[in-house]
Amino acid sequence: MNRRNLLKASMALAAYSALPASGLYAARALAAAADGEIEHFDFKTLQDLAKQMAGKAYVSTKQNLPPTLANMTPQQFNAIKYDAGHSLWNDVKGQLDVHFFHVGAGFKTPVRMYSVDPASQEAREVHFRPELFNYETSRIDQSQLKGDLGFAGFKLFKAPEIAINDILSFLGASYFRAIDSNKQYGLSARGLAIDTYAHKPEEFPDFTKFWFEKPTKDATRFVVYALLDSPSATGAYRFDIDCQADRVVMDIDAHINARADIEQMGIATMTSMFSCGTHERRMCDTLHPEIHDSDRLAMWRGNGEWICRPLNNPAKLQFNAFADKDPKGFGLVQTDHDFKTYQDTVDWYHRRPSLWCEPTTAWGEGSIDLMELPTTGETLDNIVAFWNPKVPIKAGMSMNYGYKLYWSPLPPVSTPLAQVHATRSGMGGFIEGWAPGEHYPDVWARRFAVDFNGGGIDRLPEGSGIEPVVTVSNGKVQDFNVLVLPDIKGFRVTFDWYPTSDSVDPVEMRMFIKTGDRTLSETWLYQYFPPAPDKRKYT
């Protein structure tokens, strides 16, 4: 389940110097990094190939690497630098360029790379060769690097920081990620997830081949095609990537074929980390007030309802499915970009991007699924969200999903209603201002505070009554208060939850605010885990 380790190798990418080219071979490489035989390529051919492969038995392409690569540390992996002088589009001298990741450590599946001329639809493979990399500080025995080992993935650069700071990377299985104007990697996406929560080992499909359309000199759009392969599925993907100044937008056309019956299939899969936040303090015994790459799952349902589901770091694995039909969008969002919230000078959580998915085809019935794993810190990606189609996936089926992914500080769309600003939780059963440390309440309770702002609620006519509408799956709620919060131009709703039985089942909470018959806010969903009866006391 340690998805974060799969991506660690690409996290230390920083500025580096290119090695000077020398000799006739280097001159040829500078002119064209792609040195394979010419072959035809178009997206329809790739779709046909993926479908044909789904009708045949799966054959793993994972290779036995030479010991110097198989046994190297993550530090050694990061020390291997691609030579910018051999970049894929070095001859273009344009706005975009591509470098490749070396195989090694945990990246043992060779990925084949091809350069495509979009006018002629001719493709040439870029073959692995040691001359493409700088091994100077890696302590790698280059004498063991024999044959075409392939690559592990790639990273894209955009002017004016060509060859200095990458803006997106594809590395490991079908994982990929991008940055926004804050120039900080955060959560990841995946081409496909299989059996993430199906009571059997999760399957991680691989992108095994990529085809890159050669851009014009001034282009800021990047088109790449990918072949996906796994024991249960194959896929043909087209990524039309718009590298804007403040965000990266990926328009994805995914054609998926089932090799075998699939119990659970994740479309537009997102993977993130939530250790602690305003409402979950169990793992926050550090100098950092909050630690997370994302703080909520946001959903814009097919019926138009907006949902805010704060993320949790539960004591044990939790899985929730939110049924929907033709969703308008969903995403894992980092809403707070204030350094004071995190006080982190290493991982810079206030710079982490949000990831929003906008379907561009009708997805039909299904559910937005959320899995939350317990984590003791920030080294484990413990949050997974994806679309799971309702129709059973049977061997031989082919499916097409179109969607856009927005990597940006906040999603490109938002509700016109008030939004959830923050969620807080603590001991209840007492009047605010009273000192519970000296006189504990007689009855155990849990207090929740949900802040709302935006949507014009700060401009409501004087005397407008704000009513919270709350439902819970068990227990009871009482002691409601609605407080004006001038600092956020909004309101805080507080209430206490009291158990009515000894049950320790998760409590599903739902709330929105209204005035009269007018709904004022999006819907707040929360999952609370009550303590065992013998722990329901104050000390």
C-alpha positions as a Python dict, from the first residue, in 0.01 Angstrom:
ca = {
    (1, 'M'): (0, 0, 0),
    (2, 'N'): (304, 233, 19),
    (3, 'R'): (223, 429, -295),
    (4, 'R'): (438, 720, -185),
    (5, 'N'): (757, 512, -216),
    (6, 'L'): (675, 457, -582),
    (7, 'L'): (712, 830, -639),
    (8, 'K'): (992, 925, -401),
    (9, 'A'): (1255, 884, -668),
    (10, 'S'): (1119, 1181, -862),
    (11, 'M'): (1079, 1416, -564),
    (12, 'A'): (1440, 1534, -541),
    (13, 'L'): (1462, 1664, -898),
    (14, 'A'): (1641, 1997, -900),
    (15, 'A'): (1862, 2207, -1122),
    (16, 'Y'): (2152, 2026, -1278),
    (17, 'S'): (2415, 2084, -1544),
    (18, 'A'): (2430, 1909, -1879),
    (19, 'L'): (2739, 1720, -1980),
    (20, 'P'): (2914, 1845, -2293),
    (21, 'A'): (2868, 1628, -2601),
    (22, 'S'): (3170, 1488, -2779),
    (23, 'G'): (3249, 1286, -3089),
    (24, 'L'): (3045, 1186, -3391),
    (25, 'Y'): (2800, 975, -3185),
    (26, 'A'): (2714, 1270, -2961),
    (27, 'A'): (2656, 1491, -3264),
    (28, 'R'): (2404, 1241, -3400),
    (29, 'A'): (2229, 1219, -3061),
    (30, 'L'): (2204, 1596, -3035),
    (31, 'A'): (2041, 1612, -3375),
    (32, 'A'): (1787, 1342, -3292),
    (33, 'A'): (1749, 1164, -2959),
    (34, 'A'): (1509, 929, -3137),
    (35, 'D'): (1732, 687, -3330),
    (36, 'G'): (1502, 391, -3405),
    (37, 'E'): (1360, 272, -3734),
    (38, 'I'): (1074, 471, -3882),
    (39, 'E'): (728, 320, -3823),
    (40, 'H'): (371, 442, -3864),
    (41, 'F'): (177, 568, -3561),
    (42, 'D'): (-171, 707, -3498),
    (43, 'F'): (-412, 685, -3206),
    (44, 'K'): (-648, 444, -3384),
    (45, 'T'): (-360, 202, -3437),
    (46, 'L'): (-277, 225, -3067),
    (47, 'Q'): (-639, 157, -2970),
    (48, 'D'): (-644, -150, -3196),
    (49, 'L'): (-318, -275, -3046),
    (50, 'A'): (-449, -240, -2690),
    (51, 'K'): (-767, -428, -2779),
    (52, 'Q'): (-574, -708, -2947),
    (53, 'M'): (-349, -742, -2643),
    (54, 'A'): (-654, -776, -2416),
    (55, 'G'): (-749, -1091, -2605),
    (56, 'K'): (-416, -1255, -2524),
    (57, 'A'): (-253, -1370, -2201),
    (58, 'Y'): (-64, -1110, -2004),
    (59, 'V'): (314, -1124, -2028),
    (60, 'S'): (510, -924, -1773),
    (61, 'T'): (783, -702, -1913),
    (62, 'K'): (956, -653, -1579),
    (63, 'Q'): (1326, -719, -1628),
    (64, 'N'): (1615, -846, -1420),
    (65, 'L'): (1835, -542, -1388),
    (66, 'P'): (2211, -561, -1346),
    (67, 'P'): (2307, -558, -975),
    (68, 'T'): (2441, -203, -986),
    (69, 'L'): (2090, -82, -1079),
    (70, 'A'): (1876, -334, -892),
    (71, 'N'): (2054, -269, -563),
    (72, 'M'): (2102, 105, -577),
    (73, 'T'): (1956, 335, -313),
    (74, 'P'): (1700, 609, -377),
    (75, 'Q'): (1982, 858, -331),
    (76, 'Q'): (2178, 691, -610),
    (77, 'F'): (1869, 689, -831),
    (78, 'N'): (1824, 1061, -779),
    (79, 'A'): (2193, 1119, -851),
    (80, 'I'): (2158, 989, -1207),
    (81, 'K'): (2084, 1295, -1420),
    (82, 'Y'): (1962, 1307, -1775),
    (83, 'D'): (2193, 1497, -2009),
    (84, 'A'): (1995, 1801, -2125),
    (85, 'G'): (2209, 1810, -2439),
    (86, 'H'): (2035, 1489, -2546),
    (87, 'S'): (1682, 1606, -2468),
    (88, 'L'): (1404, 1484, -2696),
    (89, 'W'): (1343, 1820, -2865),
    (90, 'N'): (1682, 1979, -2819),
    (91, 'D'): (1689, 2061, -3191),
    (92, 'V'): (1360, 2255, -3169),
    (93, 'K'): (1486, 2507, -2910),
    (94, 'G'): (1124, 2577, -2826),
    (95, 'Q'): (893, 2613, -2526),
    (96, 'L'): (880, 2243, -2428),
    (97, 'D'): (1128, 1961, -2385),
    (98, 'V'): (1141, 1605, -2249),
    (99, 'H'): (1397, 1418, -2037),
    (100, 'F'): (1381, 1053, -1935),
    (101, 'F'): (1417, 870, -1604),
    (102, 'H'): (1673, 592, -1571),
    (103, 'V'): (1561, 240, -1477),
    (104, 'G'): (1672, 106, -1142),
    (105, 'A'): (1585, 64, -774),
    (106, 'G'): (1208, 0, -765),
    (107, 'F'): (1156, 86, -1132),
    (108, 'K'): (1223, -244, -1308),
    (109, 'T'): (964, -233, -1588),
    (110, 'P'): (1120, -88, -1904),
    (111, 'V'): (915, 189, -2065),
    (112, 'R'): (965, 242, -2439),
    (113, 'M'): (969, 598, -2574),
    (114, 'Y'): (891, 717, -2928),
    (115, 'S'): (908, 1053, -3100),
    (116, 'V'): (625, 1121, -3347),
    (117, 'D'): (609, 1361, -3639),
    (118, 'P'): (239, 1461, -3630),
    (119, 'A'): (239, 1566, -3996),
    (120, 'S'): (372, 1241, -4141),
    (121, 'Q'): (254, 1015, -3852),
    (122, 'E'): (601, 863, -3849),
    (123, 'A'): (749, 747, -3520),
    (124, 'R'): (1103, 659, -3413),
    (125, 'E'): (1201, 495, -3087),
    (126, 'V'): (1439, 658, -2841),
    (127, 'H'): (1667, 376, -2731),
    (128, 'F'): (1835, 368, -2393),
    (129, 'R'): (2209, 425, -2401),
    (130, 'P'): (2441, 532, -2118),
    (131, 'E'): (2551, 838, -2317),
    (132, 'L'): (2211, 995, -2239),
    (133, 'F'): (2286, 1018, -1865),
    (134, 'N'): (2532, 1169, -1622),
    (135, 'Y'): (2644, 908, -1366),
    (136, 'E'): (2921, 1117, -1213),
    (137, 'T'): (2795, 1124, -852),
    (138, 'S'): (2583, 806, -856),
    (139, 'R'): (2858, 546, -796),
    (140, 'I'): (2699, 328, -1066),
    (141, 'D'): (2918, 66, -1235),
    (142, 'Q'): (2863, 168, -1596),
    (143, 'S'): (3031, -148, -1725),
    (144, 'Q'): (2714, -337, -1624),
    (145, 'L'): (2488, -119, -1841),
    (146, 'K'): (2457, -345, -2142),
    (147, 'G'): (2175, -364, -2394),
    (148, 'D'): (1859, -157, -2431),
    (149, 'L'): (1733, -133, -2073),
    (150, 'G'): (1455, 111, -2161),
    (151, 'F'): (1355, 401, -1937),
    (152, 'A'): (1150, 431, -1617),
    (153, 'G'): (946, 735, -1718),
    (154, 'F'): (979, 1093, -1833),
    (155, 'K'): (952, 1452, -1720),
    (156, 'L'): (846, 1762, -1911),
    (157, 'F'): (1011, 2103, -1898),
    (158, 'K'): (871, 2437, -2006),
    (159, 'A'): (1050, 2761, -2096),
    (160, 'P'): (1197, 2969, -1948),
    (161, 'E'): (1318, 2693, -1712),
    (162, 'I'): (1408, 2439, -1979),
    (163, 'A'): (1630, 2168, -1823),
    (164, 'I'): (1605, 2325, -1477),
    (165, 'N'): (1263, 2261, -1319),
    (166, 'D'): (1018, 2007, -1460),
    (167, 'I'): (645, 2078, -1457),
    (168, 'L'): (511, 1722, -1485),
    (169, 'S'): (639, 1368, -1458),
    (170, 'F'): (524, 1015, -1537),
    (171, 'L'): (710, 762, -1323),
    (172, 'G'): (622, 419, -1187),
    (173, 'A'): (323, 201, -1288),
    (174, 'S'): (68, 447, -1432),
    (175, 'Y'): (141, 729, -1186),
    (176, 'F'): (184, 1088, -1298),
    (177, 'R'): (169, 1434, -1144),
    (178, 'A'): (209, 1801, -1230),
    (179, 'I'): (263, 2139, -1067),
    (180, 'D'): (83, 2472, -1073),
    (181, 'S'): (199, 2830, -1025),
    (182, 'N'): (337, 2739, -681),
    (183, 'K'): (593, 2510, -851),
    (184, 'Q'): (560, 2229, -597),
    (185, 'Y'): (468, 1867, -660),
    (186, 'G'): (202, 1717, -435),
    (187, 'L'): (-62, 1455, -496),
    (188, 'S'): (-53, 1210, -788),
    (189, 'A'): (-290, 1069, -1047),
    (190, 'R'): (-300, 725, -1207),
    (191, 'G'): (-407, 601, -1546),
    (192, 'L'): (-607, 318, -1392),
    (193, 'A'): (-662, 154, -1053),
    (194, 'I'): (-772, -206, -1018),
    (195, 'D'): (-908, -370, -701),
    (196, 'T'): (-796, -93, -467),
    (197, 'Y'): (-1044, -214, -207),
    (198, 'A'): (-1160, -557, -319),
    (199, 'H'): (-1031, -785, -42),
    (200, 'K'): (-746, -908, -259),
    (201, 'P'): (-410, -768, -366),
    (202, 'E'): (-434, -441, -553),
    (203, 'E'): (-321, -444, -914),
    (204, 'F'): (-107, -160, -1049),
    (205, 'P'): (-123, -137, -1430),
    (206, 'D'): (185, -4, -1610),
    (207, 'F'): (227, 250, -1883),
    (208, 'T'): (473, 51, -2095),
    (209, 'K'): (509, 276, -2402),
    (210, 'F'): (480, 649, -2472),
    (211, 'W'): (462, 834, -2804),
    (212, 'F'): (540, 1209, -2804),
    (213, 'E'): (417, 1442, -3077),
    (214, 'K'): (697, 1677, -3169),
    (215, 'P'): (577, 2034, -3095),
    (216, 'T'): (639, 2348, -3294),
    (217, 'K'): (884, 2603, -3158),
    (218, 'D'): (618, 2822, -2990),
    (219, 'A'): (383, 2545, -2875),
    (220, 'T'): (285, 2519, -2508),
    (221, 'R'): (55, 2222, -2565),
    (222, 'F'): (206, 1879, -2526),
    (223, 'V'): (48, 1566, -2676),
    (224, 'V'): (154, 1222, -2556),
    (225, 'Y'): (4, 878, -2610),
    (226, 'A'): (41, 584, -2374),
    (227, 'L'): (-8, 207, -2385),
    (228, 'L'): (-129, 58, -2057),
    (229, 'D'): (-87, -310, -1970),
    (230, 'S'): (-168, -531, -1671),
    (231, 'P'): (-294, -882, -1593),
    (232, 'S'): (-657, -760, -1595),
    (233, 'A'): (-667, -475, -1847),
    (234, 'T'): (-505, -290, -2134),
    (235, 'G'): (-553, 70, -2240),
    (236, 'A'): (-479, 330, -2504),
    (237, 'Y'): (-451, 686, -2369),
    (238, 'R'): (-418, 1025, -2529),
    (239, 'F'): (-302, 1316, -2311),
    (240, 'D'): (-345, 1665, -2458),
    (241, 'I'): (-160, 1875, -2201),
    (242, 'D'): (-193, 2252, -2187),
    (243, 'C'): (102, 2398, -1994),
    (244, 'Q'): (-43, 2730, -1882),
    (245, 'A'): (132, 2992, -1672),
    (246, 'D'): (-63, 2917, -1355),
    (247, 'R'): (-174, 2556, -1400),
    (248, 'V'): (-147, 2237, -1606),
    (249, 'V'): (-461, 2106, -1777),
    (250, 'M'): (-472, 1751, -1915),
    (251, 'D'): (-744, 1651, -2161),
    (252, 'I'): (-748, 1270, -2143),
    (253, 'D'): (-908, 1020, -2380),
    (254, 'A'): (-887, 673, -2222),
    (255, 'H'): (-985, 353, -2404),
    (256, 'I'): (-979, 59, -2162),
    (257, 'N'): (-1015, -313, -2238),
    (258, 'A'): (-1077, -582, -1976),
    (259, 'R'): (-862, -894, -2002),
    (260, 'A'): (-1039, -1048, -1704),
    (261, 'D'): (-1336, -976, -1481),
    (262, 'I'): (-1257, -675, -1262),
    (263, 'E'): (-1424, -638, -925),
    (264, 'Q'): (-1336, -271, -884),
    (265, 'M'): (-1203, -34, -1149),
    (266, 'G'): (-1084, 318, -1067),
    (267, 'I'): (-1113, 588, -1334),
    (268, 'A'): (-930, 922, -1287),
    (269, 'T'): (-761, 785, -976),
    (270, 'M'): (-606, 1037, -736),
    (271, 'T'): (-361, 953, -457),
    (272, 'S'): (-277, 1194, -177),
    (273, 'M'): (-172, 1222, 189),
    (274, 'F'): (-362, 1343, 494),
    (275, 'S'): (-192, 1305, 831),
    (276, 'C'): (-365, 1571, 1040),
    (277, 'G'): (-562, 1892, 1010),
    (278, 'T'): (-801, 2122, 1195),
    (279, 'H'): (-1036, 1840, 1295),
    (280, 'E'): (-800, 1540, 1314),
    (281, 'R'): (-518, 1585, 1566),
    (282, 'R'): (-433, 1223, 1650),
    (283, 'M'): (-102, 1231, 1459),
    (284, 'C'): (-18, 1601, 1498),
    (285, 'D'): (215, 1586, 1798),
    (286, 'T'): (478, 1785, 1610),
    (287, 'L'): (557, 2152, 1569),
    (288, 'H'): (342, 2153, 1255),
    (289, 'P'): (-24, 2255, 1312),
    (290, 'E'): (-134, 2061, 1001),
    (291, 'I'): (25, 1803, 768),
    (292, 'H'): (-148, 1714, 442),
    (293, 'D'): (-124, 1729, 63),
    (294, 'S'): (-505, 1761, 40),
    (295, 'D'): (-766, 1848, 301),
    (296, 'R'): (-1091, 1741, 140),
    (297, 'L'): (-1269, 1545, -129),
    (298, 'A'): (-1487, 1789, -324),
    (299, 'M'): (-1772, 1659, -541),
    (300, 'W'): (-2006, 1827, -787),
    (301, 'R'): (-2277, 1568, -828),
    (302, 'G'): (-2474, 1497, -1141),
    (303, 'N'): (-2783, 1654, -981),
    (304, 'G'): (-2592, 1979, -921),
    (305, 'E'): (-2530, 1934, -546),
    (306, 'W'): (-2189, 2038, -416),
    (307, 'I'): (-2031, 1819, -147),
    (308, 'C'): (-1739, 1884, 88),
    (309, 'R'): (-1600, 1572, 256),
    (310, 'P'): (-1306, 1656, 492),
    (311, 'L'): (-1037, 1388, 480),
    (312, 'N'): (-948, 1170, 778),
    (313, 'N'): (-650, 977, 908),
    (314, 'P'): (-850, 691, 1059),
    (315, 'A'): (-731, 439, 1316),
    (316, 'K'): (-814, 162, 1068),
    (317, 'L'): (-879, 148, 695),
    (318, 'Q'): (-1205, 310, 586),
    (319, 'F'): (-1380, 291, 249),
    (320, 'N'): (-1675, 503, 138),
    (321, 'A'): (-1867, 503, -191),
    (322, 'F'): (-2072, 807, -294),
    (323, 'A'): (-2322, 695, -557),
    (324, 'D'): (-2384, 927, -852),
    (325, 'K'): (-2481, 944, -1217),
    (326, 'D'): (-2287, 1148, -1472),
    (327, 'P'): (-2091, 1350, -1212),
    (328, 'K'): (-1997, 1702, -1312),
    (329, 'G'): (-1663, 1684, -1131),
    (330, 'F'): (-1466, 1576, -826),
    (331, 'G'): (-1122, 1626, -681),
    (332, 'L'): (-882, 1617, -390),
    (333, 'V'): (-836, 1978, -288),
    (334, 'Q'): (-580, 2170, -84),
    (335, 'T'): (-785, 2475, 12),
    (336, 'D'): (-544, 2644, 253),
    (337, 'H'): (-226, 2793, 100),
    (338, 'D'): (-110, 2995, 401),
    (339, 'F'): (236, 2907, 535),
    (340, 'K'): (113, 2975, 891),
    (341, 'T'): (-122, 2677, 866),
    (342, 'Y'): (162, 2426, 827),
    (343, 'Q'): (484, 2596, 948),
    (344, 'D'): (671, 2356, 721),
    (345, 'T'): (1004, 2458, 566),
    (346, 'V'): (1090, 2120, 411),
    (347, 'D'): (786, 1990, 224),
    (348, 'W'): (607, 2326, 179),
    (349, 'Y'): (251, 2198, 214),
    (350, 'H'): (107, 2545, 155),
    (351, 'R'): (231, 2519, -206),
    (352, 'R'): (68, 2184, -286),
    (353, 'P'): (-167, 2181, -587),
    (354, 'S'): (-526, 2064, -594),
    (355, 'L'): (-642, 1812, -855),
    (356, 'W'): (-985, 1843, -1014),
    (357, 'C'): (-1145, 1599, -1260),
    (358, 'E'): (-1404, 1717, -1511),
    (359, 'P'): (-1572, 1438, -1714),
    (360, 'T'): (-1600, 1525, -2085),
    (361, 'T'): (-1809, 1218, -2175),
    (362, 'A'): (-2117, 1072, -2007),
    (363, 'W'): (-1992, 837, -1733),
    (364, 'G'): (-2330, 690, -1647),
    (365, 'E'): (-2400, 536, -1306),
    (366, 'G'): (-2133, 458, -1053),
    (367, 'S'): (-1973, 604, -745),
    (368, 'I'): (-1692, 829, -636),
    (369, 'D'): (-1500, 600, -403),
    (370, 'L'): (-1276, 717, -121),
    (371, 'M'): (-1028, 501, 66),
    (372, 'E'): (-855, 638, 376),
    (373, 'L'): (-566, 443, 528),
    (374, 'P'): (-415, 505, 871),
    (375, 'T'): (-74, 671, 861),
    (376, 'T'): (167, 762, 1138),
    (377, 'G'): (322, 1048, 946),
    (378, 'E'): (373, 1205, 607),
    (379, 'T'): (566, 933, 425),
    (380, 'L'): (262, 731, 319),
    (381, 'D'): (8, 833, 58),
    (382, 'N'): (-297, 718, 251),
    (383, 'I'): (-581, 876, 50),
    (384, 'V'): (-720, 732, -275),
    (385, 'A'): (-1022, 863, -469),
    (386, 'F'): (-1161, 754, -806),
    (387, 'W'): (-1472, 694, -1016),
    (388, 'N'): (-1598, 335, -1003),
    (389, 'P'): (-1854, 244, -1274),
    (390, 'K'): (-2164, 60, -1155),
    (391, 'V'): (-2174, -179, -1450),
    (392, 'P'): (-1984, -503, -1371),
    (393, 'I'): (-1657, -518, -1567),
    (394, 'K'): (-1637, -849, -1753),
    (395, 'A'): (-1355, -992, -1961),
    (396, 'G'): (-1379, -873, -2323),
    (397, 'M'): (-1548, -541, -2242),
    (398, 'S'): (-1413, -216, -2388),
    (399, 'M'): (-1487, 124, -2235),
    (400, 'N'): (-1410, 485, -2321),
    (401, 'Y'): (-1374, 766, -2065),
    (402, 'G'): (-1303, 1127, -2147),
    (403, 'Y'): (-1203, 1371, -1876),
    (404, 'K'): (-989, 1673, -1795),
    (405, 'L'): (-752, 1698, -1502),
    (406, 'Y'): (-673, 2043, -1363),
    (407, 'W'): (-356, 2081, -1156),
    (408, 'S'): (-405, 2421, -994),
    (409, 'P'): (-410, 2587, -649),
    (410, 'L'): (-791, 2551, -643),
    (411, 'P'): (-1039, 2381, -879),
    (412, 'P'): (-1143, 2582, -1187),
    (413, 'V'): (-1508, 2575, -1078),
    (414, 'S'): (-1683, 2622, -745),
    (415, 'T'): (-2032, 2638, -603),
    (416, 'P'): (-2215, 2973, -609),
    (417, 'L'): (-2326, 2887, -255),
    (418, 'A'): (-2126, 2925, 64),
    (419, 'Q'): (-1842, 2678, 99),
    (420, 'V'): (-1701, 2490, 395),
    (421, 'H'): (-1403, 2694, 513),
    (422, 'A'): (-1284, 2463, 792),
    (423, 'T'): (-1393, 2178, 1018),
    (424, 'R'): (-1290, 2152, 1382),
    (425, 'S'): (-1363, 1900, 1655),
    (426, 'G'): (-1299, 1868, 2029),
    (427, 'M'): (-1451, 1777, 2362),
    (428, 'G'): (-1813, 1884, 2408),
    (429, 'G'): (-2083, 1898, 2672),
    (430, 'F'): (-1990, 2237, 2817),
    (431, 'I'): (-2055, 2605, 2754),
    (432, 'E'): (-1784, 2781, 2552),
    (433, 'G'): (-1577, 2997, 2785),
    (434, 'W'): (-1611, 2751, 3071),
    (435, 'A'): (-1288, 2583, 3187),
    (436, 'P'): (-1341, 2212, 3121),
    (437, 'G'): (-992, 2132, 3253),
    (438, 'E'): (-1109, 2223, 3602),
    (439, 'H'): (-1469, 2100, 3591),
    (440, 'Y'): (-1526, 1824, 3337),
    (441, 'P'): (-1880, 1771, 3204),
    (442, 'D'): (-2084, 1492, 3360),
    (443, 'V'): (-2186, 1349, 3023),
    (444, 'W'): (-1941, 1267, 2745),
    (445, 'A'): (-1997, 1447, 2415),
    (446, 'R'): (-1803, 1552, 2105),
    (447, 'R'): (-1822, 1907, 1973),
    (448, 'F'): (-1800, 2001, 1605),
    (449, 'A'): (-1748, 2343, 1452),
    (450, 'V'): (-1802, 2396, 1080),
    (451, 'D'): (-1715, 2732, 927),
    (452, 'F'): (-1888, 2856, 611),
    (453, 'N'): (-1800, 3155, 394),
    (454, 'G'): (-1851, 3285, 42),
    (455, 'G'): (-2167, 3270, -163),
    (456, 'G'): (-2274, 3614, -42),
    (457, 'I'): (-2365, 3499, 311),
    (458, 'D'): (-2184, 3804, 449),
    (459, 'R'): (-2437, 4023, 266),
    (460, 'L'): (-2757, 3862, 392),
    (461, 'P'): (-3030, 4108, 496),
    (462, 'E'): (-3021, 4199, 863),
    (463, 'G'): (-3233, 3961, 1066),
    (464, 'S'): (-3192, 3666, 828),
    (465, 'G'): (-3209, 3355, 1038),
    (466, 'I'): (-2945, 3092, 958),
    (467, 'E'): (-3059, 2739, 1029),
    (468, 'P'): (-2823, 2438, 1025),
    (469, 'V'): (-2982, 2120, 891),
    (470, 'V'): (-2798, 1822, 1042),
    (471, 'T'): (-2854, 1447, 1018),
    (472, 'V'): (-2643, 1171, 1177),
    (473, 'S'): (-2647, 795, 1124),
    (474, 'N'): (-2653, 722, 1497),
    (475, 'G'): (-2646, 909, 1827),
    (476, 'K'): (-2804, 1250, 1870),
    (477, 'V'): (-2702, 1612, 1808),
    (478, 'Q'): (-2798, 1915, 2017),
    (479, 'D'): (-2670, 2245, 2159),
    (480, 'F'): (-2654, 2428, 1826),
    (481, 'N'): (-2495, 2770, 1794),
    (482, 'V'): (-2453, 2994, 1491),
    (483, 'L'): (-2178, 3252, 1531),
    (484, 'V'): (-2071, 3538, 1307),
    (485, 'L'): (-1703, 3520, 1200),
    (486, 'P'): (-1605, 3863, 1061),
    (487, 'D'): (-1246, 3749, 988),
    (488, 'I'): (-1365, 3506, 719),
    (489, 'K'): (-1684, 3697, 630),
    (490, 'G'): (-1887, 3395, 727),
    (491, 'F'): (-2045, 3193, 1004),
    (492, 'R'): (-1953, 2909, 1239),
    (493, 'V'): (-2202, 2638, 1327),
    (494, 'T'): (-2127, 2440, 1643),
    (495, 'F'): (-2311, 2139, 1781),
    (496, 'D'): (-2247, 1848, 2018),
    (497, 'W'): (-2285, 1482, 1930),
    (498, 'Y'): (-2392, 1246, 2209),
    (499, 'P'): (-2386, 865, 2185),
    (500, 'T'): (-2715, 686, 2246),
    (501, 'S'): (-2566, 336, 2256),
    (502, 'D'): (-2234, 158, 2306),
    (503, 'S'): (-2181, 133, 1931),
    (504, 'V'): (-1838, 225, 1793),
    (505, 'D'): (-1956, 224, 1431),
    (506, 'P'): (-1852, 533, 1232),
    (507, 'V'): (-2104, 815, 1257),
    (508, 'E'): (-2200, 958, 918),
    (509, 'M'): (-2280, 1327, 954),
    (510, 'R'): (-2441, 1556, 699),
    (511, 'M'): (-2512, 1929, 724),
    (512, 'F'): (-2593, 2239, 524),
    (513, 'I'): (-2723, 2581, 624),
    (514, 'K'): (-3035, 2759, 502),
    (515, 'T'): (-3248, 3063, 564),
    (516, 'G'): (-3617, 2999, 529),
    (517, 'D'): (-3658, 2782, 219),
    (518, 'R'): (-3334, 2904, 64),
    (519, 'T'): (-3027, 2677, 76),
    (520, 'L'): (-2719, 2883, 158),
    (521, 'S'): (-2430, 2635, 142),
    (522, 'E'): (-2280, 2326, -9),
    (523, 'T'): (-2328, 2003, 186),
    (524, 'W'): (-2079, 1906, 454),
    (525, 'L'): (-2023, 1532, 497),
    (526, 'Y'): (-1815, 1395, 780),
    (527, 'Q'): (-1728, 1055, 923),
    (528, 'Y'): (-1665, 1049, 1296),
    (529, 'F'): (-1521, 750, 1482),
    (530, 'P'): (-1653, 740, 1840),
    (531, 'P'): (-1433, 590, 2112),
    (532, 'A'): (-1520, 269, 2293),
    (533, 'P'): (-1760, 312, 2588),
    (534, 'D'): (-1479, 282, 2845),
    (535, 'K'): (-1299, 571, 2675),
    (536, 'R'): (-1599, 803, 2684),
    (537, 'K'): (-1490, 1000, 2983),
    (538, 'Y'): (-1281, 1305, 3059),
    (539, 'T'): (-977, 1289, 3279),
}
